[in-house]
Amino acid sequence: MIFFIAVIIFSAIIHEYSHGWVADMLGDPTARYAGRLTLNPRAHLDLWGSIILPIVLIPTGFLFAYAKPVPYNPYNLKDAKWGPVWVAIAGPISNYLLAIVIGLSMQLLPYTPATPFLGIIVYANVLLGTFNLVPIPPLDGSKILFALLPYKYSHIKQQLEKNGFIFLILFLFFGYKLIIPPIQFLTGLFTGSLGLF
């Protein structure tokens, strides 16, 4: 469990770094100027979300942790419509890429006592990537949804942004089971336990 929390935190750092890196590539240097374009954990760890919350939740069996969001200014992006989408999707993509690389290494290397730990890394990154694609603010999926949403449905965006935290809490308690099947499928796919690789 402690290893899982450590993986989630480190993977969240990669996730946030990817947001900042893509934003920087697309014209917004905010993260770079803030000193956040680094994999140094000290720049990304959040006292509450990265340390206190995971420790408090350990006895409950429900694990949740996060890193400080990387700052960025969407008005600096070269593409005002799709730039935010690329920035948003960069985080989940980084987690999926890490899961694929580690999963392939599990299949190509002989089984060792470390193999189950590699499986935990795959699962944690699939979990992080999939969870962040849920279209509820402030998760990355909401930014993708807002870019695709026709203007006539802008009231939906306003309601989601206004009540995003409430919707997120409701999802964690009542809707989380909806993303369990894709998480299990992708974990099996990347580790080869489905026999597809």
HELIX and SHEET records of a PDB file:
HELIX    1   1 ILE A    2  MET A   25  1                                  24    
HELIX    2   2 THR A   30  TYR A   33  1                                   4    
HELIX    3   3 PRO A   41  ALA A   43  5                                   3    
HELIX    4   4 LEU A   47  ILE A   52  3                                   6    
HELIX    5   5 LEU A   53  LEU A   57  1                                   5    
HELIX    6   6 ILE A   58  THR A   60  5                                   3    
HELIX    7   7 PRO A   74  ASN A   76  5                                   3    
HELIX    8   8 GLY A   83  LEU A  108  1                                  26    
HELIX    9   9 THR A  115  ASN A  132  1                                  18    
HELIX   10  10 ASP A  140  LEU A  148  1                                   9    
HELIX   11  11 TYR A  151  TYR A  153  5                                   3    
HELIX   12  12 SER A  154  LYS A  162  1                                   9    
HELIX   13  13 GLY A  164  LEU A  170  1                                   7    
HELIX   14  14 PHE A  171  GLY A  175  3                                   5    
HELIX   15  15 TYR A  176  ILE A  179  5                                   4    
HELIX   16  16 ILE A  180  THR A  191  1                                  12    
END                                                                             
